[in-house]
Amino acid sequence: MAASGARVGVVFVSHSEKIANGLVDLARQMAPTALLVAAGGTDEGGIGTSFDKVSAGMAAADTGAGVVVLCDLGSAILTAETARDFLDEPNRERAVIVDAPLVEGGVAAAVAAETGEDLAAVVAAALSANSAHAPAQPPAGQVPSGAPAGYTRTVTLINADGLHARPAADFVKLATTFPVRVTVNGKDAKSLLGIMALGLTRGTAVEINTVDDEGKVAVDALAALIESGFGEA
């Protein structure tokens, strides 16, 4: 956890001011009290990036626990790197530019920051989004079959609004506490937007699976969370 009660901040750097602001609004749905800063567009509000905006965003987002910065395109990364280089040494060490998808990585980082995770954990949460873009591969030596391998629990979603933003975030927060890989209807349980994209509604059968030998505890915990209705049933 972050020291002294300070939370890690997250900065969204985009060539578009509207995109950066929109991503903060999106992440805020799942991380309502996290320190999220938009740094999008040029100083004049056009398409591009601004050294001053990014510098100010890093300063505003760092209250002592560090800041995670996510960017949309290569030149945004260059601007962020330049802004980071101009920070004082202690602040520079606490500013981490993460190579992860801006949307999913940013939301995952925001959720981790919301729970008070330290800088390393928030960076790891952002990087975990990269796995959402990699095709699932069966473990070496195993041949895919009709039924999932490993340990599986199938439970029914009972909360009235289904797996919308808040319960999805709670589900992913729990999943990320386990070092094993778990899937939900074939999607990575640690991928927030991947889980939300499933569109799971009330009454849906949810298949939670792991092929990891140590994954049973994780599957059972996630199944219990779904069966609880996330406090909404």
ABEGO torsion letter per residue (X at the ends): XBBGGBBBBBBBBBABAAAAAAAAAAAAAABAABBBBBBBEBAAGBBEBBAAAAAAAAAAABAGAEBBBBBABAAAAAAAAAAAAABBAAAAAABBBBBBBAAAAAAAAAAAAAAGBBAAAAAAAAAAAAAAABBBBBBBGBBBBABBBEBBBBBBBABAAEBBAAAAAAAAAAAAABABBBBBGGBBAABAAAAAAAGBBBGBBBBBBBABAAAAAAAAAAAAAAAAGGGAX
